[in-house]
């Protein structure tokens, strides 16, 4: 059955050349999730699509599809989004790579789309970047059915206590431990701060980064995120 979308809000996650004049576009759209689209002739000098299919800019996209790869008919600027620059730009590429690696095609996630839109706006505004990344990582894992447990001990259901330490097990959650350090050990205060989206404390920022890296690594199944390596060289994001 042939499907058609009209003026659908979306963002380009990645685009790469196809044959001599076309592009394959991976887009993230509000009602259809991640979609693959063939942009015929988009690299021709006079193409209406040339210079439009850029990452991090809101678009209104029209396409038709009868197979996994649809055909892009038109794309217009949606406006209202400031450009990313510097470390914020690299953070944007990291978020895009997360979506490309973890989000299946044709799987709608409207709440995640809105979270992505909001994350780009916050990155463009130039504020602290680590809270934006942690918040988006949490939302994405939750949308995929792997929401991190942050408020209770997975072993007995007891409330997390800020002064205690917990070993975080990827498939279960935090379990109280007598250890105070180690790759999987995280303090209760960090878990509670994460639950409240509060990343003011330096220890919370460091431990939450380590925890989210481990949880995302479980979902990636050993794949390497190229943008994460670059971010690590820039700063602890």
Secondary structure, DSSP 8 states (H G I E B T S, - for coil): --EEEEEEEEEEEEEEEETTTEEEEEEEETTTEEEEEEETTTTSTT-TTTTT--BTS-EEEEEEESSSEEEEEEEEE--------HHHHHHHHHHHHHHHHHS-BT---HHHHHHHHHHHHHHHHT--SHHHHHHHHHHHHHHTT-----SB-TTT--B--TTSEEEEETTTEEEEES---STTEEEHHHHHHHHTT---SHHHHHHHHHHHHHHHHHHHTT---HHHHHHHHHS--
